[in-house]
């Protein structure tokens, strides 16, 4: 296993199947059908809710550091000043990063990515658990670059994050009919 430089990573023709962690290519976990359904439903809901100054994107790389690049399941990005022709986004444009936990991503989504996103001052992080039932954990950035949990929402709940007022949705919209 060799360490890649930021320039080597940026010049690579296709990095969509991996993330760069400390200069090492880490393959992404293969998503399940349930993961992809929830992702599509959440994207649709967020697309209806985001203010005109923001956009919802999927599979876009966030450049946390030169040798730390992540690819969240969903991002809500400020459009002012951001080059939407780019395959990458800098953390200062990100309003919300969302990870949907699946087999192979649990530890990373629950422990590593929240710390990395908080260290990069991403204001909001959501984690969607898919088993044994769908649960949406919402977090906001605290004063000391740590996330503070703002809620855990399950079937029948209305997601209400007091620090992200536009993002109000029913958890049931993420579930299969």
LINWO-V660601 format. One record per residue. N is the residue number from 1. RES is the residue in three letters. D_FIRST is the distance of its C-alpha to the first C-alpha in whole Angstrom. Layout:
N;RES;D_FIRST, N;RES;D_FIRST
//
This chain:
1;UNK;0, 2;UNK;4, 3;UNK;7, 4;UNK;9, 5;UNK;13, 6;UNK;16, 7;UNK;17, 8;UNK;14, 9;UNK;14, 10;UNK;18, 11;UNK;18, 12;UNK;16, 13;UNK;19, 14;UNK;18, 15;UNK;16, 16;UNK;19, 17;UNK;17, 18;UNK;14, 19;UNK;14, 20;UNK;13, 21;UNK;12, 22;UNK;12, 23;UNK;10, 24;UNK;7, 25;UNK;9, 26;UNK;11, 27;UNK;13, 28;UNK;16, 29;UNK;19, 30;UNK;21, 31;UNK;24, 32;UNK;28, 33;UNK;31, 34;UNK;32, 35;UNK;30, 36;UNK;30, 37;UNK;34, 38;UNK;34, 39;UNK;32, 40;UNK;34, 41;UNK;37, 42;UNK;36, 43;UNK;35, 44;UNK;39, 45;UNK;40, 46;UNK;39, 47;UNK;40, 48;UNK;43, 49;UNK;43, 50;UNK;41, 51;UNK;43, 52;UNK;44, 53;UNK;42, 54;UNK;38, 55;UNK;36, 56;UNK;34, 57;UNK;31, 58;UNK;28, 59;UNK;25, 60;UNK;25, 61;UNK;22, 62;UNK;23, 63;UNK;22, 64;UNK;22, 65;UNK;20, 66;UNK;18, 67;UNK;15, 68;UNK;16, 69;UNK;17, 70;UNK;19, 71;UNK;21, 72;UNK;24, 73;UNK;26, 74;UNK;29, 75;UNK;30, 76;UNK;33, 77;UNK;33, 78;UNK;36, 79;UNK;37, 80;UNK;39, 81;UNK;37, 82;UNK;34, 83;UNK;33, 84;UNK;33, 85;UNK;32, 86;UNK;28, 87;UNK;25, 88;UNK;24, 89;UNK;27, 90;UNK;27, 91;UNK;28, 92;UNK;31, 93;UNK;32, 94;UNK;31, 95;UNK;34, 96;UNK;32, 97;UNK;29, 98;UNK;29, 99;UNK;27, 100;UNK;28, 101;UNK;26, 102;UNK;25, 103;UNK;24, 104;UNK;20, 105;UNK;21, 106;UNK;23, 107;UNK;22, 108;UNK;20, 109;UNK;23, 110;UNK;25, 111;UNK;24, 112;UNK;21, 113;UNK;22, 114;UNK;26, 115;UNK;25, 116;UNK;23, 117;UNK;25, 118;UNK;28, 119;UNK;26, 120;UNK;27, 121;UNK;30, 122;UNK;30, 123;UNK;34, 124;UNK;33, 125;UNK;31, 126;UNK;32, 127;UNK;30, 128;UNK;32, 129;UNK;31, 130;UNK;32, 131;UNK;33, 132;UNK;35, 133;UNK;37, 134;UNK;36, 135;UNK;36, 136;UNK;36, 137;UNK;35, 138;UNK;36, 139;UNK;35, 140;UNK;36, 141;UNK;34, 142;UNK;36, 143;UNK;37, 144;UNK;35, 145;UNK;32, 146;UNK;32, 147;UNK;32, 148;UNK;36, 149;UNK;36, 150;UNK;39, 151;UNK;40, 152;UNK;39, 153;UNK;40, 154;UNK;41, 155;UNK;43, 156;UNK;46, 157;UNK;45, 158;UNK;45, 159;UNK;42, 160;UNK;44, 161;UNK;42, 162;UNK;44, 163;UNK;42, 164;UNK;41, 165;UNK;44, 166;UNK;44, 167;UNK;41, 168;UNK;44, 169;UNK;43, 170;UNK;44, 171;UNK;41, 172;UNK;43, 173;UNK;42, 174;UNK;39, 175;UNK;40, 176;UNK;41, 177;UNK;45
//
